Amino acid sequence: MLKSFNYRLHPTKRQQRLLSEQLEELRWLWNTLLTERKQAWEERQETVDYYEQKAELPALKADVRPGLRQVHSQVVQDVALRVKKAMDAFFRRLKAGETPAIRAFAARGATTH
């Protein structure tokens, strides 16, 4: 028999702030990578590869968004992978005749229209 345990975590105010800051950085990264793919298609009918976007991450961390340095590199790379998977699922549903959508994420408390 397998046992499982559930633990409730109670982060401190500082930990909550740090987690919120990291989440904001990752939200920005998701929207940036998604916009890059969308613009490449709309302007040049080109696709942006996952590996191209993954290669851009160090420059984004160093020059564009220094706050990304606070997020573990594997987590940042996972965002790029998730954007790729979302785009793959989008085109798969499009081929099947559905009307799919990929969401951009708003900052906490902000509304999107």
C-alpha positions in Angstrom: 0.0 0.0 0.0 1.3 3.5 -0.9 0.9 6.3 1.6 0.7 9.9 0.7 1.0 13.0 2.9 -0.3 16.5 2.4 1.5 19.4 4.0 0.1 22.9 4.2 2.9 25.5 3.7 2.6 28.9 5.3 5.2 31.2 3.6 6.3 34.3 5.4 5.5 37.8 4.0 9.0 37.9 2.6 8.7 34.5 0.9 5.3 35.5 -0.5 6.8 38.7 -1.9 9.7 36.8 -3.5 7.3 34.2 -5.0 5.1 37.0 -6.4 8.1 38.7 -7.9 9.2 35.5 -9.6 5.7 34.8 -10.9 5.6 38.3 -12.4 8.9 37.7 -14.2 7.7 34.4 -15.6 4.4 36.0 -16.7 6.4 38.6 -18.5 8.5 35.9 -20.1 5.5 33.9 -21.3 3.9 37.0 -22.9 7.2 38.0 -24.5 7.9 34.6 -26.0 4.3 34.3 -27.2 4.4 37.8 -28.8 7.6 36.9 -30.6 6.1 33.8 -32.1 2.9 35.7 -33.1 4.8 38.6 -34.7 7.1 36.4 -36.6 4.1 34.6 -38.2 2.1 37.7 -38.8 4.9 39.8 -40.3 7.0 37.1 -42.1 5.0 33.9 -42.1 7.9 32.3 -40.2 7.9 30.1 -37.1 10.2 30.7 -34.1 11.7 27.4 -32.9 11.8 26.4 -29.2 15.6 26.2 -29.4 15.9 29.7 -30.8 13.9 31.1 -28.0 15.8 29.0 -25.4 19.0 30.4 -26.8 17.7 34.0 -26.2 17.1 33.4 -22.5 20.6 34.3 -21.2 20.5 37.6 -23.1 17.0 38.4 -21.8 18.3 37.7 -18.2 21.4 39.9 -18.7 20.2 42.8 -20.7 16.4 43.1 -21.0 14.9 41.7 -17.7 17.5 41.5 -14.9 14.8 40.3 -12.5 14.8 37.0 -14.4 18.2 36.2 -12.8 16.3 35.6 -9.5 14.4 32.7 -11.1 16.1 29.3 -11.4 17.3 28.7 -15.0 15.4 25.5 -15.4 12.1 27.2 -14.5 12.8 29.9 -17.1 13.6 27.2 -19.7 10.4 25.4 -18.7 8.4 28.5 -19.7 9.8 28.4 -23.2 9.0 24.7 -23.4 5.4 25.4 -22.2 5.0 28.1 -24.9 6.1 25.6 -27.5 3.7 23.0 -26.2 0.8 25.5 -26.2 1.6 26.5 -29.8 1.7 22.9 -30.9 -1.6 22.2 -29.2 -3.0 25.4 -30.8 -2.1 24.3 -34.3 -3.3 20.7 -33.7 -6.7 22.0 -32.7 -6.7 24.4 -35.6 -6.1 21.5 -38.0 -9.0 19.6 -36.4 -11.3 22.4 -37.3 -11.7 23.9 -33.8 -11.3 27.6 -32.9 -8.5 27.5 -30.4 -6.9 30.3 -28.4 -3.7 30.8 -26.5 -4.0 33.1 -23.6 -1.6 35.9 -22.6 -1.4 36.3 -18.9 -2.2 39.6 -17.1 -0.6 40.8 -14.0 -2.3 39.8 -10.8 -5.3 42.1 -10.2 -5.2 43.5 -13.8 -8.0 42.8 -16.2 -7.6 41.8 -19.8 -10.1 42.7 -22.5 
